[in-house]
Amino acid sequence: MILEPLIMDKLIAKVPIIQGGMGIGISLANLAGTVAKEGGIGILSTAQIGYQEELFEKSPMRANMEAIKIQFDRAKKIAEGGIIGFNIMAATLHYDRYVKRCVEVGADVIISGAGLPINLPELVVGSQTKIAPIVSSDKAAKVLLGLWKKRYNKTADFVVVEGPKAGGHLGFKAETIEEDIEGMDDELKKIIATVNSFADEFGKQIPVIFAGGVFDRSDIDHYIALGCSGVQMATRFVATEECDAPESFKQAYINAKEEDITLIKSPVGMPGRAIKNLFTERIKNKQIPIEKCRNCLSFKHCDRKTIPYCISETLLNAVTNNPENALVFAGTNAFKIQKQTTVHEIFKELTLNS
Ligand SMILES: Cc1cc2nc3c(=O)[nH]c(=O)nc-3n(C[C@H](O)[C@H](O)[C@H](O)COP(=O)(O)O)c2cc1C
């Protein structure tokens, strides 16, 4: 099978591989820029993107707004003309301001999940930025694309379908995850049919991209055979020289065995998938006091008084110097990673045509 380019109107990625956004601080300019240089799409996560900026302790919001431009410009330089976009969680506090800032700096694409990005179309009006929701079920695809059509007479430029094997927050219930894994191919087929019906109505192509547990070329070929135009991969890119995560984070991936990859309860109200460590054990039966609220999530998605721990604090610990008090998000296939490699090597392997 030959991998065809990913076409989103006039925006074309030579290789139909999107590197999934990874917050906090895992997919910044270096990783995203290098993926884009290889012909894929590099995605910066806006989740506390400014954590390295001096301003961050005083004003996380201002630091994040500044860092959106700094990281985007840096990534674009590395990308040498390649495509760079942002992942902005719909649950982010001041979601609208983040989207507008990413559009202002020139984002090629914006991908939004962790909640339904209901007003995303109106926030990108007048720009060239392509938009994609992340959905995990046919129901969510129908609801969101239906709303976008009704409210704005707009549709998606592409759709990311995130399955239950993904790393990070999941749009599935922990209790039914095994059945959801079993049934995902059928669900994906339904989503493709739904997306195609909107594509017909709007007279345009809407590529569907599958994410979650995509690791090697046979996985990519499988999803393309099901009707996808490409894949989104995150876990596979973590243990690369170019990934912006610290060595301790990459090492946690390299050391992980299959049984170390577990589901955790996230304060966001969704389960998350991460690598077992002291922290994942501690949160099983203990509330961890919040040291400092950085107002990362909307109040609907984070009840500051009752949450078991602070998601920003624990993700920040993963990229600073406190890996055992941290959440190391990872997809089901993290255990397959045995050593550090480069983005170029991964692309060489994945794009080899048989
Ligand atoms: C370390 C890590 C951090 C992530 N952070 C985010 C994020 O900030 N926002 C988001 O929508 N998805 C996030 N994800 C999900 C990825 O973008 C991607 O869709 C998913 O992990 C794909 O599955 P895979 O890791 O098995 O390839 C994260 C995943 C990982 C592994």
The ligand as an ORCA input file, in Angstrom:
! r2SCAN-3c Opt
* xyz 0 1
  C       1.973     12.396     27.129
  C       0.684     12.658     26.417
  C       0.059     13.892     26.564
  C      -1.123     14.163     25.864
  N      -1.686     15.422     25.963
  C      -2.792     15.729     25.249
  C      -3.326     17.050     25.274
  O      -2.778     17.961     25.898
  N      -4.496     17.279     24.598
  C      -5.110     16.281     23.867
  O      -6.174     16.524     23.268
  N      -4.602     15.027     23.798
  C      -3.446     14.739     24.458
  N      -2.902     13.481     24.356
  C      -3.494     12.516     23.383
  C      -2.703     12.512     22.052
  O      -2.749     13.738     21.402
  C      -3.138     11.411     21.063
  O      -4.386     11.663     20.482
  C      -3.192     10.017     21.641
  O      -2.230      9.839     22.617
  C      -2.991      9.020     20.510
  O      -2.731      7.737     20.973
  P      -1.244      7.121     21.033
  O      -0.540      7.878     22.087
  O      -1.484      5.688     21.353
  O      -0.601      7.332     19.688
  C      -1.713     13.171     25.049
  C      -1.102     11.916     24.940
  C       0.075     11.651     25.596
  C       0.735     10.310     25.421
*
